[in-house]
Amino acid sequence: MVTLDRIKPMAEIPGVSFIKSEKGKSVIVTGNLKTGSIMDDLEWAELSSMA
């Protein structure tokens, strides 16, 4: 479980967006990775169990 104190710092990273999900439900995300941008700093991910 990700607590709010960990979400707030990640929310300040340019290019990072969050998708609301609910326990026990599926989430489908569509898009094209080619239109994204390269994230130079992945330091935020080292503490994430989802990364």
C-alpha positions, 0 to 999 in steps of 0.5 A: 500500500502506498501512503499519502506521504509517499504520493505527494513527493511523486506528484511533484515530478514532471511527467508523472501522472496518477491513475485512480484505482480501486482494490479488486477492480481492473484498470485499463490505460490506453495510449501510445508510448511513442508520444511519451517522454524519457524520464531522466530521473527514476530515483522516485521508483526505488522506494516503490513496490510497483516500479 
